[in-house]
Amino acid sequence: MNSTLLTIFLLVISNVFMTMAWYGHLKLQTIGVSKNWPLFVVILCSWGVALLEYCFMVPANRIGFSGNGGPFSLMQLKVIQEVITLTVFTILAMFFFSGEKLHWNHIAAFLCLVAAVYFVFMPSK
């Protein structure tokens, strides 16, 4: 697998774990699993999931960074990561949080992010 695809694949996996670390406890709370957990327990559990995120995010950035022979500049990596983050979040939120809906303004915001990807990859002069 080439470094471009590997970087994007690792970023997607990383962002699944990140979304679960940041928002998974809310789903656990709504279904009653963690409803009575103290906040520090919720934080510790989220940190455990976030550790898995870092196990994918750090290699993705090292492999993808042009300073390490990868195809992306630091700015490009960041913009790609943000688009992946919002895409993964949207998909997971729509499946796991049934009350969340995708509206026209969300689609407009995503189109703006696609434009950001276009601009970050434009040659600078």
C-alpha positions in Angstrom: 0.0 0.0 0.0 1.5 3.4 -0.9 2.0 6.1 1.7 -0.9 8.2 0.5 -3.5 5.5 1.0 -1.9 4.2 4.1 -1.9 7.6 5.7 -5.6 8.2 4.8 -6.5 4.7 6.0 -4.7 5.2 9.4 -6.4 8.6 9.8 -9.8 7.1 9.2 -9.2 4.4 11.8 -7.8 7.0 14.2 -10.8 9.2 13.9 -13.2 6.3 14.6 -11.4 5.9 17.9 -11.3 9.6 18.5 -15.0 10.0 17.9 -15.7 7.1 20.3 -13.4 8.6 22.9 -15.0 12.1 22.7 -18.7 11.1 22.2 -19.1 7.4 22.9 -19.6 8.1 26.6 -22.7 10.1 25.7 -24.2 7.1 23.9 -23.3 4.9 26.9 -25.0 7.4 29.1 -28.2 7.5 27.1 -28.5 3.7 27.1 -27.9 3.6 30.8 -24.5 1.9 30.8 -22.5 4.8 32.3 -25.4 6.9 33.6 -24.1 6.8 37.2 -20.4 6.7 36.6 -18.4 9.5 38.2 -16.9 11.9 35.7 -13.3 10.8 36.5 -14.2 7.2 35.4 -15.7 8.5 32.2 -12.6 10.5 31.6 -10.3 7.5 32.3 -12.3 5.3 29.9 -12.2 8.0 27.2 -8.4 8.3 27.7 -8.1 4.5 27.1 -10.0 4.8 23.8 -8.0 7.9 22.9 -4.8 5.9 23.4 -5.9 3.7 20.6 -6.6 6.8 18.5 -3.0 7.9 19.0 -1.7 4.4 18.0 -3.1 5.2 14.5 -2.8 9.0 14.4 1.0 9.2 15.1 2.0 6.6 12.5 -0.4 8.3 10.0 1.3 11.6 10.5 4.8 10.2 10.4 4.2 8.2 7.3 2.3 11.0 5.5 4.6 13.9 6.4 6.8 15.1 3.6 9.6 15.7 6.0 9.7 11.9 6.5 9.4 11.1 2.8 5.6 11.1 2.8 3.4 12.9 0.2 1.8 15.6 2.4 2.9 18.9 3.9 2.0 19.6 7.5 -0.8 21.9 6.5 -2.2 19.3 4.0 -2.1 16.6 6.7 -4.1 18.8 9.1 -6.8 19.7 6.5 -7.1 16.1 5.4 -7.4 15.1 9.1 -10.2 17.7 9.7 -12.2 16.5 6.7 -11.9 12.9 7.8 -12.8 13.8 11.4 -16.0 15.5 10.4 -16.9 12.8 7.9 -16.4 10.0 10.4 -18.2 12.0 13.1 -21.2 12.6 10.8 -21.5 8.9 9.9 -21.2 7.7 13.4 -23.5 10.3 14.8 -26.2 9.5 12.3 -26.0 5.7 13.1 -25.5 5.8 16.9 -27.4 9.0 17.8 -30.7 8.5 16.2 -31.9 12.1 17.0 -29.1 13.6 14.9 -30.0 14.6 11.4 -28.0 15.9 8.5 -29.3 19.3 7.3 -28.6 21.5 4.3 -26.2 23.8 6.4 -24.2 20.8 7.4 -23.8 19.8 3.7 -22.8 23.4 2.9 -20.2 23.3 5.6 -18.8 20.0 4.2 -18.6 21.6 0.8 -16.6 24.4 2.3 -14.2 21.8 3.8 -13.8 20.2 0.4 -12.9 23.6 -0.9 -10.4 23.9 1.9 -8.8 20.7 0.7 -8.7 22.0 -2.8 -7.0 25.2 -1.7 -4.5 23.6 0.6 -3.3 21.4 -2.4 -3.0 24.3 -4.8 0.6 25.1 -5.6 1.7 28.2 -3.6 3.7 30.9 -5.4 
